[in-house]
């Protein structure tokens, strides 16, 4: 699919960074519901490591005709929640 969107080198690199950082990570609603002690610190570290790449991903998603803007807005909302839960330390 990435080839069909004519992504830039920067956009492809951002997707590769997200994929590499999240490899082997399973944070689905079901997995979280079954976890008694969610390791928020680890999740925040992963989020902070990929936040800038996620913003690139949002911009890619917004290119999808018809639904991209709505999906991008939903991603931005979720990233806003993550920003509150995982503030970046100065």
N, CA, C and O atoms as a MOPAC input file, in Angstrom:
PM7 MOZYME 1SCF
protein

 N      0.82700 1    -1.20300 1     0.00000 1
 C      0.00000 1     0.00000 1     0.00000 1
 C      0.85700 1     1.24700 1     0.00000 1
 O      0.51200 1     2.23100 1    -0.65400 1
 N      1.97800 1     1.22600 1     0.72700 1
 C      2.84500 1     2.40200 1     0.80400 1
 C      3.29800 1     2.82700 1    -0.58500 1
 O      3.43800 1     4.02000 1    -0.85500 1
 N      3.53200 1     1.84700 1    -1.48000 1
 C      3.96300 1     2.18100 1    -2.82300 1
 C      2.86700 1     2.91300 1    -3.58800 1
 O      3.16300 1     3.79100 1    -4.39900 1
 N      1.60900 1     2.56900 1    -3.34300 1
 C      0.49000 1     3.19100 1    -4.03200 1
 C      0.26400 1     4.62800 1    -3.60200 1
 O     -0.34100 1     5.40400 1    -4.34100 1
 N      0.74000 1     4.99700 1    -2.42100 1
 C      0.55300 1     6.36200 1    -1.92900 1
 C      1.68400 1     7.28800 1    -2.34300 1
 O      1.62900 1     8.48600 1    -2.06700 1
 N      2.70800 1     6.75600 1    -2.99900 1
 C      3.86700 1     7.55800 1    -3.39700 1
 C      4.45900 1     8.29300 1    -2.20400 1
 O      4.59000 1     9.51700 1    -2.22300 1
 N      4.81500 1     7.54600 1    -1.17300 1
 C      5.35800 1     8.13700 1     0.04200 1
 C      6.78700 1     8.60700 1    -0.17400 1
 O      7.54900 1     8.02500 1    -0.94700 1
 N      7.12300 1     9.66400 1     0.52400 1
 C      8.48300 1    10.18700 1     0.46200 1
 C      9.42300 1     9.28700 1     1.26000 1
 O      8.97900 1     8.42400 1     2.01700 1
 N     10.69700 1     9.49500 1     1.08500 1
 C     11.69900 1     8.75000 1     1.84400 1
 C     11.49800 1     8.97300 1     3.33500 1
 O     11.60700 1     8.03500 1     4.12400 1
 N     11.20400 1    10.21300 1     3.72600 1
 C     10.96500 1    10.54300 1     5.14300 1
 C      9.74700 1     9.79800 1     5.68100 1
 O      9.78000 1     9.27600 1     6.79600 1
 N      8.68800 1     9.74700 1     4.90500 1
 C      7.47600 1     9.05900 1     5.33800 1
 C      7.71800 1     7.55500 1     5.48500 1
 O      7.28300 1     6.94800 1     6.46400 1
 N      8.40700 1     6.95700 1     4.51800 1
 C      8.73800 1     5.53500 1     4.61500 1
 C      9.63100 1     5.25100 1     5.81300 1
 O      9.45700 1     4.23700 1     6.48800 1
 N     10.58300 1     6.13400 1     6.08300 1
 C     11.47600 1     5.95900 1     7.23500 1
 C     10.68500 1     6.03400 1     8.53600 1
 O     10.95500 1     5.27600 1     9.46800 1
 N      9.71100 1     6.94100 1     8.60900 1
 C      8.88000 1     7.06300 1     9.81000 1
 C      8.09100 1     5.78500 1    10.03900 1
 O      7.99000 1     5.31500 1    11.17200 1
 N      7.53500 1     5.22100 1     8.98300 1
 C      6.79100 1     3.96800 1     9.11400 1
 C      7.71800 1     2.83600 1     9.56300 1
 O      7.33200 1     2.00000 1    10.37900 1
 N      8.93100 1     2.81200 1     9.03200 1
 C      9.89300 1     1.78800 1     9.43500 1
 C     10.27300 1     1.93300 1    10.90900 1
 O     10.43000 1     0.92900 1    11.60400 1
 N     10.42500 1     3.19200 1    11.40200 1
 C     10.74800 1     3.41500 1    12.81600 1
 C      9.61900 1     2.93100 1    13.72000 1
 O      9.87100 1     2.30300 1    14.74900 1
 N      8.39100 1     3.21700 1    13.34300 1
 C      7.24400 1     2.75400 1    14.12900 1
 C      7.22400 1     1.23100 1    14.15400 1
 O      7.06200 1     0.63000 1    15.21700 1
 N      7.38400 1     0.61100 1    13.00900 1
 C      7.34800 1    -0.84700 1    12.91700 1
 C      8.45400 1    -1.47800 1    13.75700 1
 O      8.21600 1    -2.45900 1    14.46000 1
 N      9.65700 1    -0.92100 1    13.68600 1
 C     10.78000 1    -1.47000 1    14.44800 1
 C     10.56900 1    -1.30700 1    15.94900 1
 O     10.85200 1    -2.22900 1    16.71400 1
 N     10.07800 1    -0.15400 1    16.38000 1
 C      9.88400 1     0.10700 1    17.80700 1
 C      8.78600 1    -0.77100 1    18.39500 1
 O      8.88300 1    -1.20800 1    19.54200 1
 N      7.75500 1    -1.02400 1    17.62000 1
 C      6.60400 1    -1.76400 1    18.14000 1
 C      6.65400 1    -3.25700 1    17.84300 1
 O      5.73700 1    -3.98700 1    18.22000 1
 N      7.68800 1    -3.71800 1    17.18600 1
 C      7.81000 1    -5.14800 1    16.87200 1
 C      7.70400 1    -5.96700 1    18.15300 1
 O      8.42700 1    -5.72200 1    19.11900 1
 N      6.81300 1    -6.92400 1    18.15100 1
 C      6.63800 1    -7.79600 1    19.31000 1
 C      5.80100 1    -7.20500 1    20.42600 1
 O      5.57600 1    -7.86100 1    21.44400 1
 N      5.33400 1    -5.97400 1    20.25200 1
 C      4.51200 1    -5.33200 1    21.27700 1
 C      3.04200 1    -5.58400 1    20.95600 1
 O      2.59300 1    -5.36300 1    19.83200 1
 N      2.31200 1    -6.04300 1    21.94600 1
 C      0.88300 1    -6.27200 1    21.76400 1
 C      0.12600 1    -5.46000 1    22.79200 1
 O      0.06900 1    -5.82600 1    23.96600 1
 N     -0.45000 1    -4.36700 1    22.35400 1
 C     -1.23900 1    -3.53300 1    23.26500 1
 C     -2.62700 1    -3.38400 1    22.66000 1
 O     -3.00200 1    -2.32700 1    22.15200 1
 N     -3.37400 1    -4.47800 1    22.73300 1
 C     -4.75300 1    -4.44900 1    22.27500 1
 C     -5.64500 1    -4.28000 1    23.49100 1
 O     -5.20700 1    -4.48100 1    24.62400 1
 N     -6.86900 1    -3.91900 1    23.26100 1
 C     -7.80100 1    -3.72900 1    24.37900 1
 C     -7.90900 1    -5.00800 1    25.20200 1
 O     -7.93900 1    -4.95000 1    26.43100 1
 N     -7.96700 1    -6.16400 1    24.53500 1
 C     -8.06300 1    -7.42600 1    25.25100 1
 C     -6.83300 1    -7.70700 1    26.09000 1
 O     -6.94100 1    -8.17900 1    27.22100 1
 N     -5.65000 1    -7.41300 1    25.53200 1
 C     -4.40700 1    -7.64900 1    26.27500 1
 C     -4.34200 1    -6.73300 1    27.48800 1
 O     -3.92000 1    -7.15800 1    28.56300 1
 N     -4.75100 1    -5.49900 1    27.32800 1
 C     -4.72600 1    -4.54800 1    28.44600 1
 C     -5.73700 1    -4.96700 1    29.50800 1
 O     -5.44700 1    -4.88500 1    30.70100 1
 N     -6.90800 1    -5.41100 1    29.09200 1
 C     -7.93800 1    -5.82100 1    30.05100 1
 C     -7.47800 1    -7.01600 1    30.87900 1
 O     -7.85900 1    -7.13600 1    32.04300 1
 N     -6.66700 1    -7.90100 1    30.30100 1
 C     -6.18700 1    -9.07300 1    31.01800 1
 C     -4.96600 1    -8.79000 1    31.87200 1
 O     -4.57700 1    -9.62400 1    32.69000 1
 N     -4.35600 1    -7.62700 1    31.69500 1
 C     -3.13000 1    -7.30700 1    32.42500 1
 C     -3.48800 1    -6.63500 1    33.73600 1
 O     -4.15200 1    -5.59800 1    33.74600 1
 N     -3.05400 1    -7.21600 1    34.83800 1
 C     -3.36800 1    -6.63600 1    36.14400 1
 C     -2.55100 1    -5.39400 1    36.42000 1
 O     -3.07000 1    -4.41400 1    36.95400 1
 N     -1.29400 1    -5.42100 1    36.06500 1
 C     -0.41000 1    -4.28000 1    36.32900 1
 C      0.16100 1    -3.79500 1    35.00300 1
 O      1.23100 1    -4.23300 1    34.57900 1
 N     -0.55200 1    -2.90000 1    34.36100 1
 C     -0.11400 1    -2.35000 1    33.08500 1
 C      1.13600 1    -1.51600 1    33.30300 1
 O      1.15200 1    -0.63000 1    34.15800 1
 N      2.16400 1    -1.78400 1    32.55100 1
 C      3.43000 1    -1.07300 1    32.69600 1
 C      3.35900 1     0.23700 1    31.91200 1
 O      3.85700 1     0.32800 1    30.79000 1
 N      2.73800 1     1.24500 1    32.51500 1
 C      2.54400 1     2.52600 1    31.86300 1
 C      3.87200 1     3.17900 1    31.50800 1
 O      3.98800 1     3.82600 1    30.46800 1
 N      4.86400 1     3.01400 1    32.35800 1
 C      6.16600 1     3.62800 1    32.08100 1
 C      6.75600 1     3.08700 1    30.77700 1
 O      7.27200 1     3.85400 1    29.96500 1
 N      6.68100 1     1.78500 1    30.57900 1
 C      7.21000 1     1.18700 1    29.35400 1
 C      6.40800 1     1.63700 1    28.13300 1
 O      6.97800 1     1.95200 1    27.08900 1
 N      5.07700 1     1.66500 1    28.27400 1
 C      4.24400 1     2.12200 1    27.16800 1
 C      4.54300 1     3.57300 1    26.81600 1
 O      4.57800 1     3.93500 1    25.64000 1
 N      4.75900 1     4.40400 1    27.83200 1
 C      5.07100 1     5.81500 1    27.58700 1
 C      6.41900 1     5.96600 1    26.89100 1
 O      6.57600 1     6.81100 1    26.01000 1
 N      7.38300 1     5.15300 1    27.28400 1
 C      8.69600 1     5.20500 1    26.61400 1
 C      8.55400 1     4.85800 1    25.14200 1
 O      9.15200 1     5.51000 1    24.28600 1
 N      7.76900 1     3.83800 1    24.84700 1
 C      7.55400 1     3.46200 1    23.44400 1
 C      6.83100 1     4.58000 1    22.69800 1
 O      7.19900 1     4.92300 1    21.57400 1
 N      5.80500 1     5.14500 1    23.32600 1
 C      5.06000 1     6.23400 1    22.68200 1
 C      5.97600 1     7.42100 1    22.39800 1
 O      5.96500 1     7.97500 1    21.29900 1
 N      6.76100 1     7.80400 1    23.38600 1
 C      7.65500 1     8.94200 1    23.20700 1
 C      8.70300 1     8.66600 1    22.13600 1
 O      9.14200 1     9.58400 1    21.44400 1
 N      9.10400 1     7.40200 1    21.99900 1
 C     10.09700 1     7.04900 1    20.99000 1
 C      9.53400 1     7.16100 1    19.56800 1
 O     10.27800 1     7.41100 1    18.62000 1
 N      8.22400 1     6.97500 1    19.42500 1
 C      7.64500 1     6.98700 1    18.07800 1
 C      6.70700 1     8.16000 1    17.82700 1
 O      6.11000 1     8.24000 1    16.75300 1
 N      6.56000 1     9.06100 1    18.77500 1
 C      5.57700 1    10.13900 1    18.63600 1
 C      5.76200 1    10.94000 1    17.34500 1
 O      4.79500 1    11.17000 1    16.61900 1
 N      6.97800 1    11.35900 1    17.05500 1
 C      7.18500 1    12.17400 1    15.85100 1
 C      6.88700 1    11.35900 1    14.58900 1
 O      6.38100 1    11.90100 1    13.60600 1
 N      7.19700 1    10.06900 1    14.61400 1
 C      6.87800 1     9.21200 1    13.47200 1
 C      5.37500 1     9.01100 1    13.34000 1
 O      4.85400 1     8.91500 1    12.22900 1
 N      4.67800 1     8.94800 1    14.46700 1
 C      3.21600 1     8.83400 1    14.41900 1
 C      2.59700 1    10.07300 1    13.77400 1
 O      1.61000 1     9.96800 1    13.04600 1
 N      3.17400 1    11.23900 1    14.03900 1
 C      2.63900 1    12.45300 1    13.41400 1
 C      2.81200 1    12.39000 1    11.90000 1
 O      1.93900 1    12.83500 1    11.15500 1
 N      3.93900 1    11.83700 1    11.44200 1
 C      4.13100 1    11.63100 1    10.00500 1
 C      3.07200 1    10.66600 1     9.48400 1
 O      2.51000 1    10.87600 1     8.40900 1
 N      2.79900 1     9.60000 1    10.25200 1
 C      1.77300 1     8.63500 1     9.86500 1
 C      0.40200 1     9.30000 1     9.74700 1
 O     -0.35400 1     9.00200 1     8.82200 1
 N      0.08400 1    10.18400 1    10.66300 1
 C     -1.19500 1    10.91100 1    10.59500 1
 C     -1.27400 1    11.68100 1     9.28700 1
 O     -2.31300 1    11.69000 1     8.62600 1
 N     -0.17900 1    12.32500 1     8.91500 1
 C     -0.16800 1    13.08700 1     7.66400 1
 C     -0.33400 1    12.17100 1     6.45100 1
 O     -0.96000 1    12.56000 1     5.46500 1
 N      0.22100 1    10.95500 1     6.51600 1
 C      0.04400 1     9.98200 1     5.44300 1
 C     -1.42000 1     9.56100 1     5.36800 1
 O     -2.00900 1     9.53600 1     4.28700 1
 N     -2.00000 1     9.23300 1     6.50500 1
 C     -3.39300 1     8.77600 1     6.55100 1
 C     -4.31700 1     9.85100 1     5.99500 1
 O     -5.29300 1     9.53400 1     5.31600 1
 N     -4.02700 1    11.09800 1     6.27100 1
 C     -4.88300 1    12.19000 1     5.79000 1
 C     -4.90600 1    12.27300 1     4.26600 1
 O     -5.79300 1    12.91500 1     3.70400 1
 N     -3.94500 1    11.63200 1     3.58200 1
 C     -3.90400 1    11.62400 1     2.12000 1
 C     -4.90200 1    10.64000 1     1.51300 1
 O     -5.16300 1    10.69300 1     0.31100 1
 N     -5.46000 1     9.74800 1     2.32200 1
 C     -6.40000 1     8.76000 1     1.80700 1
 C     -7.69100 1     9.47900 1     1.41400 1
 O     -8.33400 1    10.11200 1     2.25100 1
 N     -8.06300 1     9.37900 1     0.14800 1
 C     -9.26400 1    10.08800 1    -0.30700 1
 C    -10.51600 1     9.65400 1     0.45200 1
 O    -10.72600 1     8.47300 1     0.72700 1
 N    -11.32300 1    10.63200 1     0.77400 1
 C    -12.62100 1    10.35900 1     1.38900 1
 C    -12.59000 1    10.21500 1     2.89500 1
 O    -13.23700 1    10.99200 1     3.59800 1
 N    -11.85600 1     9.24000 1     3.41200 1
 C    -11.89300 1     8.96500 1     4.85000 1
 C    -10.63200 1     9.37800 1     5.59600 1
 O    -10.61100 1     9.36200 1     6.82600 1
 N     -9.59700 1     9.74100 1     4.88000 1
 C     -8.31700 1    10.03600 1     5.51600 1
 C     -8.37100 1    11.14600 1     6.54800 1
 O     -7.75200 1    11.03900 1     7.60700 1
 N     -9.09800 1    12.20200 1     6.25300 1
 C     -9.18300 1    13.31600 1     7.19700 1
 C     -9.83400 1    12.90900 1     8.50600 1
 O     -9.39200 1    13.31500 1     9.58100 1
 N    -10.87800 1    12.10900 1     8.41300 1
 C    -11.58000 1    11.66000 1     9.62000 1
 C    -10.71100 1    10.71300 1    10.43800 1
 O    -10.66800 1    10.81100 1    11.66400 1
 N    -10.02200 1     9.80000 1     9.76800 1
 C     -9.13400 1     8.87800 1    10.48100 1
 C     -7.97900 1     9.65700 1    11.10500 1
 O     -7.59700 1     9.40000 1    12.24600 1
 N     -7.42600 1    10.60500 1    10.35900 1
 C     -6.34300 1    11.42700 1    10.88900 1
 C     -6.76300 1    12.20100 1    12.12700 1
 O     -5.99500 1    12.31400 1    13.08200 1
 N     -7.97900 1    12.73300 1    12.11500 1
 C     -8.49500 1    13.44900 1    13.28200 1
 C     -8.62700 1    12.51200 1    14.47900 1
 O     -8.32900 1    12.90200 1    15.60800 1
 N     -9.06800 1    11.28800 1    14.23900 1
 C     -9.19000 1    10.30300 1    15.32900 1
 C     -7.80600 1     9.97700 1    15.89600 1
 O     -7.64000 1     9.90300 1    17.11400 1
 N     -6.81500 1     9.78100 1    15.02500 1
 C     -5.44700 1     9.52600 1    15.48800 1
 C     -4.91800 1    10.70000 1    16.31300 1
 O     -4.28300 1    10.50200 1    17.34900 1
 N     -5.18100 1    11.91400 1    15.84900 1
 C     -4.71200 1    13.09400 1    16.59300 1
 C     -5.36300 1    13.16100 1    17.97200 1
 O     -4.71400 1    13.53700 1    18.94800 1
 N     -6.63400 1    12.80200 1    18.05500 1
 C     -7.31900 1    12.76600 1    19.34800 1
 C     -6.64600 1    11.75000 1    20.27300 1
 O     -6.36500 1    12.05100 1    21.43300 1
 N     -6.38800 1    10.54500 1    19.75500 1
 C     -5.74800 1     9.50900 1    20.56500 1
 C     -4.33200 1     9.91300 1    20.97300 1
 O     -3.90300 1     9.62900 1    22.09100 1
 N     -3.61800 1    10.56600 1    20.08000 1
 C     -2.27700 1    11.04700 1    20.43100 1
 C     -2.36000 1    12.12600 1    21.50900 1
 O     -1.47700 1    12.22200 1    22.36200 1
 N     -3.40800 1    12.93200 1    21.47200 1
 C     -3.60800 1    13.93200 1    22.51800 1
 C     -3.81200 1    13.28100 1    23.87400 1
 O     -3.28500 1    13.75200 1    24.88200 1
 N     -4.58000 1    12.19200 1    23.89900 1
 C     -4.75100 1    11.44500 1    25.14500 1
 C     -3.41700 1    10.86700 1    25.61500 1
 O     -3.09000 1    10.92600 1    26.80000 1
 N     -2.66100 1    10.31600 1    24.68500 1
 C     -1.35300 1     9.75500 1    25.03400 1
 C     -0.40800 1    10.85100 1    25.53100 1
 O      0.39700 1    10.61100 1    26.43100 1
 N     -0.50000 1    12.04300 1    24.95800 1
 C      0.33400 1    13.15800 1    25.41800 1
 C      0.03000 1    13.51500 1    26.87400 1
 O      0.92900 1    13.87900 1    27.63100 1
 N     -1.23100 1    13.40900 1    27.25300 1
 C     -1.62900 1    13.69300 1    28.62900 1
 C     -1.13300 1    12.58400 1    29.57000 1
 O     -0.61600 1    12.85400 1    30.65300 1
 N     -1.30500 1    11.33400 1    29.12800 1
 C     -0.89200 1    10.19000 1    29.96200 1
 C      0.62800 1    10.04600 1    30.03300 1
 O      1.16400 1     9.55200 1    31.02500 1
 N      1.31500 1    10.47900 1    28.98300 1
 C      2.76500 1    10.28500 1    28.89000 1
 C      3.46600 1    11.60400 1    28.56300 1
 O      4.04700 1    11.74500 1    27.48700 1
 N      3.41700 1    12.55900 1    29.47100 1
 C      4.04800 1    13.84700 1    29.16300 1
 C      5.55400 1    13.69700 1    28.96200 1
 O      6.21100 1    12.88400 1    29.61300 1
 N      6.07100 1    14.49300 1    28.05500 1
 C      7.51500 1    14.48600 1    27.79900 1
 C      8.18600 1    15.33500 1    28.86800 1
 O      7.79400 1    16.47900 1    29.10000 1
 N      9.19000 1    14.77400 1    29.51300 1
 C      9.92600 1    15.51900 1    30.53400 1
 C     10.90800 1    16.47400 1    29.86200 1
 O     11.63600 1    16.07700 1    28.95200 1
 N     10.93200 1    17.73600 1    30.30800 1
 C     11.84100 1    18.71500 1    29.66900 1
 C     13.29700 1    18.39900 1    29.94700 1
 O     14.18400 1    19.11800 1    29.48700 1

